[in-house]
Amino acid sequence: MGACYLGRDDYIWILKLAYFHHYDMAKKTAATKSKVKYSKETYTFWYESMLLMRRFEEKAGQLYGQQKIRGFCHLYIGQEACASGAISALTKDDKWITAYRCHAHPLGLGTDPGAIMAELFGKATGTTKGKGGSMHIFDKEKNFMGGHGIVGAQIPMGLGMGFAEKYKGTKNLAICYMGDGAVRQGAFHEALNLAMLYKTPVIFVIENNGYAMGTAVKRSSNVEDLSTLGESYDMPSFAVDGMNVEAVHEAVAEAAERARRGDGPTLLEMRTYRYKGHSMSDPQKYRTKEEVEEYKQRDPVEQVLATIKENNILSEEEIEEIIKGVKQKVLDAVKFAEESPWPDGQDAFKDVYIQEDYPFVME
């Protein structure tokens, strides 16, 4: 029998076939596991928190269209499981940091929706007193160390937050979110290298929604399986179905256990999808409506609701109560933001230095 030589394209085809088979089996496994594995309280949290994220972002989009929210605004619609599933897997003492698509994480952590909405309005009652806006939500009380506008800037900061916990001798960890576009930054690779070198308790999460700001992963990288990027540093790295909240919870729980026992960081590529554009100004011409609709068939909110209904975890009355409660929270948040005062002009000179009487240079 003669030798058989495979070209580069043949190898790529085989690898892709193996990947999609593995990914399909992972989805089927996640769907099977989602039946009755968790408590009523956990499923209730997932549904209520993701529904709040969804309705809050939908309202933010409407208000942006009315020019009540200005500047940049990046919505999280479609990606809710990436935040909610991680929150249920971690503790209140763990630290959080993310990029500028940052409204949903603090909502899930328990930050007052009114304070977040007021920040989007630029009001003095906002989470950062109206000085940060949509891209810089921050809540120290909830250990949410902010959304960050510079692409990839939060990655070494997330590493530093994890290192601080190790230095202080706690069992806490840091979880650091980023988009698929941010992994092109050099700081990403520097952070992964140091995290493994020092066995830092940090979970790096790539929220891979496929398009970064508007360019498909396959058009910007020779490596499409972003979970493999951690292998260069011997970092445990896994792909996760980011549209399934149970799968996210399990992956983050496993990574947290690894970090707390001193074994260091984990890289998780959460494969998700944003239904809206990169920002409110994005015309989305780089993808088809059919593709968006296809992903909506795997909607994370509808998935968990289906599991709840199929297993009678909540009654129809309880579900309706959650829906009404979420709607009221969003209405109350808007009312609070509308009625809140604008920052005073002198506030521009406050919170700049920790020393309150620092001699500002003023003309």
C-alpha positions in Angstrom: 0.0 0.0 0.0 1.5 3.3 -1.0 2.2 6.2 1.3 -0.5 8.9 1.7 0.6 12.5 2.0 -1.7 15.2 3.2 -1.4 18.8 2.2 -1.9 21.8 4.6 -5.5 22.2 3.5 -6.2 18.6 4.3 -4.8 18.9 7.8 -6.9 22.1 8.4 -10.0 20.3 7.2 -9.4 17.3 9.5 -8.7 19.6 12.5 -11.9 21.6 11.9 -13.9 18.4 11.5 -12.5 17.1 14.8 -13.2 20.5 16.5 -16.8 20.7 15.4 -17.5 17.1 16.4 -16.1 17.9 19.8 -18.0 21.1 20.1 -21.3 19.5 19.0 -20.8 16.7 21.6 -20.0 19.3 24.3 -23.3 21.1 23.5 -25.2 17.9 23.7 -23.6 17.0 27.0 -24.3 20.5 28.4 -28.0 20.2 27.3 -28.3 16.9 29.1 -26.6 18.1 32.2 -28.9 21.2 32.4 -31.9 19.1 33.3 -31.9 18.8 37.1 -28.4 19.3 38.2 -28.8 22.6 40.2 -31.0 24.0 42.9 -34.2 26.0 42.4 -32.3 29.0 43.9 -29.6 28.7 41.3 -32.0 28.4 38.3 -34.0 31.3 39.7 -30.9 33.5 40.0 -29.8 32.6 36.5 -33.1 33.4 34.9 -33.8 36.6 36.9 -30.3 38.0 36.5 -30.1 37.3 32.8 -33.6 38.7 32.2 -32.6 41.8 34.1 -29.5 42.2 32.0 -31.5 41.7 28.8 -34.3 44.2 29.7 -31.9 46.7 31.0 -29.8 46.7 27.8 -32.9 46.8 25.6 -34.1 49.9 27.5 -30.6 51.4 27.3 -30.7 51.0 23.5 -34.1 52.8 23.3 -32.9 55.6 25.5 -29.8 56.0 23.3 -32.0 56.4 20.3 -33.8 59.2 22.2 -30.4 60.8 22.9 -30.9 60.5 26.6 -27.7 58.3 26.7 -24.9 59.7 24.7 -21.3 58.9 23.7 -20.4 55.2 23.2 -22.7 52.5 24.3 -22.0 48.8 24.0 -24.8 46.4 24.7 -24.5 42.9 26.1 -27.6 41.4 24.6 -27.0 37.7 23.8 -24.0 37.3 26.0 -25.8 37.2 29.4 -24.8 33.6 30.3 -21.1 34.5 30.3 -21.7 36.8 33.3 -24.5 35.1 35.1 -23.0 31.6 35.0 -19.7 32.9 36.4 -21.3 34.9 39.2 -23.0 31.7 40.5 -19.7 29.9 40.5 -17.7 32.5 42.4 -17.9 34.2 45.9 -18.7 37.8 46.8 -15.0 38.3 47.8 -13.7 37.5 44.4 -12.6 40.4 42.2 -14.1 41.3 38.7 -12.8 43.4 35.9 -13.8 43.6 32.2 -13.7 45.7 29.1 -16.2 48.4 28.0 -19.2 46.1 27.4 -19.7 46.4 31.2 -23.3 47.0 32.2 -24.4 43.4 32.7 -21.6 42.1 35.1 -22.4 44.6 37.9 -26.2 44.1 37.4 -25.6 40.4 38.1 -23.4 41.1 41.1 -26.1 43.2 42.7 -25.2 46.8 41.8 -28.2 49.1 42.0 -29.7 49.3 38.4 -30.6 52.9 39.1 -27.0 53.9 39.7 -25.9 52.1 36.5 -28.6 53.8 34.5 -27.7 57.2 36.1 -24.1 56.7 35.0 -25.3 56.0 31.4 -27.2 59.3 31.6 -24.1 61.1 33.0 -25.8 62.0 36.2 -24.2 62.8 39.6 -25.9 59.7 41.2 -24.2 57.3 38.8 -21.7 54.6 39.8 -18.8 57.0 39.0 -20.7 60.2 39.6 -21.4 60.7 35.9 -17.8 60.9 35.0 -17.3 57.5 33.4 -20.4 56.8 31.4 -21.3 53.5 29.7 -17.7 52.2 29.4 -16.6 52.8 33.0 -19.2 51.3 35.4 -17.5 50.7 38.7 -18.6 49.3 42.1 -16.0 48.7 44.8 -18.6 47.4 47.2 -19.4 44.6 44.9 -15.7 44.0 44.0 -16.4 45.1 40.4 -13.3 46.9 39.5 -14.6 48.5 36.4 -15.2 48.5 32.7 -12.2 49.8 30.8 -12.2 51.6 27.5 -8.6 50.9 26.3 -8.6 47.6 24.5 -6.8 45.0 26.5 -5.8 47.4 29.3 -7.8 45.4 31.9 -5.9 42.2 31.3 -2.7 43.0 33.2 -4.8 44.8 35.8 -6.8 41.6 36.3 -3.5 39.7 36.7 -2.4 42.3 39.3 -5.7 41.9 41.2 -5.1 38.1 41.4 -1.5 38.6 42.4 -2.6 40.9 45.2 -4.9 38.2 46.6 -2.1 35.7 46.5 0.3 38.2 48.2 -2.2 38.8 51.0 -2.7 35.1 51.5 -6.4 35.0 50.8 -8.3 32.3 49.0 -9.9 34.8 46.7 -9.3 35.1 42.9 -9.7 37.6 40.1 -11.8 37.0 37.0 -10.8 39.1 34.0 -13.0 39.4 30.9 -11.9 40.5 27.4 -13.2 40.4 23.9 -11.8 38.2 21.1 -10.2 41.3 19.6 -8.2 42.1 22.7 -6.1 38.9 22.5 -4.2 40.6 19.7 -2.7 43.0 22.3 0.8 42.2 23.5 -0.4 42.8 27.1 -2.5 39.6 26.8 0.5 37.4 26.2 2.6 39.2 28.9 -0.2 38.7 31.4 -0.6 35.0 30.6 3.1 34.4 30.9 3.4 36.1 34.3 0.2 34.5 35.6 1.6 31.0 35.0 5.1 32.0 36.2 3.7 33.1 39.6 0.7 30.7 39.7 -1.6 33.6 40.1 -5.3 33.0 41.1 -6.9 34.5 38.0 -9.4 33.3 35.5 -9.0 34.9 32.0 -12.2 34.9 30.0 -12.3 35.6 26.3 -15.9 36.5 25.4 -15.6 35.4 21.8 -18.6 36.9 20.0 -16.9 36.3 16.7 -16.4 39.8 15.3 -14.5 42.0 17.8 -15.4 45.5 16.6 -16.5 44.2 13.2 -13.9 41.9 11.8 -14.4 38.1 11.9 -11.8 36.2 13.9 -10.9 34.2 10.8 -10.0 37.4 9.0 -7.7 38.7 11.8 -6.0 35.5 13.1 -4.4 32.4 11.8 -5.6 30.7 15.0 -9.4 30.5 15.1 -9.6 28.3 18.2 -8.7 31.0 20.7 -8.7 28.6 23.6 -5.4 27.2 22.4 -3.6 30.5 23.0 -3.0 29.6 26.6 -1.2 26.4 25.6 1.9 28.5 24.8 2.3 29.1 28.5 1.2 25.6 29.7 -2.0 27.3 31.0 -5.1 25.1 31.3 -7.3 26.3 28.5 -10.8 25.4 27.5 -13.6 26.3 25.1 -17.0 26.8 26.7 -20.5 27.1 25.2 -21.0 30.7 26.2 -24.7 30.5 25.2 -25.4 28.0 28.0 -25.4 29.2 31.5 -24.9 25.7 33.0 -21.8 25.2 30.9 -20.3 28.5 31.9 -21.0 27.8 35.6 -19.2 24.5 35.4 -16.2 25.8 33.6 -15.7 28.7 36.0 -16.3 26.6 39.1 -13.6 24.2 37.9 -11.2 27.1 37.2 -11.9 28.6 40.6 -11.2 25.4 42.4 -7.9 25.2 40.5 -7.0 28.8 41.5 -8.0 28.4 45.2 -5.8 25.3 45.7 -2.8 27.2 44.4 -2.5 25.7 40.9 -2.7 29.1 39.2 -4.7 30.5 36.3 -7.1 29.2 33.6 -8.0 30.6 30.2 -11.7 30.1 29.2 -12.8 30.9 25.7 -16.6 31.5 26.0 -18.1 31.2 22.5 -21.0 33.5 22.5 -22.7 36.0 20.2 -23.9 39.6 20.5 -27.3 40.2 18.8 -26.6 44.0 18.5 -23.7 45.8 16.9 -20.3 46.3 18.5 -21.7 49.7 19.7 -24.9 51.6 19.0 -23.3 53.2 16.0 -22.4 49.9 14.3 -24.4 49.2 11.1 -23.4 45.5 11.3 -22.8 45.1 7.6 -20.2 42.4 8.2 -22.8 39.6 9.0 -26.1 38.4 7.7 -29.5 38.7 9.4 -29.8 34.9 8.9 -26.7 34.3 11.0 -28.1 36.5 13.8 -31.4 34.6 13.8 -29.6 31.3 13.9 -27.8 32.3 17.1 -31.0 33.5 18.6 -32.3 29.9 18.4 -29.7 29.2 21.2 -30.7 32.3 23.3 -29.3 31.9 26.8 -32.3 33.4 28.5 -34.7 31.1 26.6 -32.5 28.1 27.2 -32.6 28.4 31.0 -36.3 29.2 31.0 -37.0 26.1 28.9 -35.1 24.0 31.5 -37.1 25.6 34.3 -40.4 24.9 32.6 -39.6 21.4 31.5 -38.6 20.4 35.0 -41.2 22.4 36.9 -38.6 24.2 38.8 -40.7 27.3 39.0 -44.5 27.7 38.6 -46.0 29.9 35.9 -47.0 32.3 38.7 -43.4 32.5 40.0 -42.0 33.1 36.5 -44.6 35.8 35.9 -43.6 37.4 39.2 -40.0 37.5 38.1 -40.9 39.0 34.7 -42.9 41.8 36.4 -40.2 42.4 39.0 -37.5 42.8 36.4 -39.7 45.2 34.4 -40.3 47.3 37.4 -36.6 47.4 38.3 -35.8 48.8 34.9 -38.6 51.4 35.0 -37.4 52.5 38.5 -33.9 52.7 37.2 -34.9 55.0 34.3 -37.0 57.2 36.7 -34.1 57.5 39.1 -31.8 58.5 36.3 -34.2 61.0 34.8 -34.8 62.7 38.2 -31.2 62.7 39.3 -29.1 66.0 39.1 -26.3 66.7 36.7 -22.8 66.9 38.2 -21.7 70.4 39.3 -18.9 72.0 37.2 -16.6 72.0 40.2 -17.0 68.2 40.4 -14.4 68.0 37.6 -11.8 68.8 40.2 -12.9 66.1 42.7 -11.8 62.5 42.9 -8.7 63.3 40.8 -6.2 62.9 43.7 -6.7 61.0 47.0 -5.4 64.1 48.8 -8.5 66.3 49.0 -6.5 69.6 49.4 -4.0 68.9 46.6 -3.0 72.2 45.0 -4.6 72.1 41.6 -3.1 74.1 38.8 -6.0 76.5 37.9 -5.9 79.7 35.8 
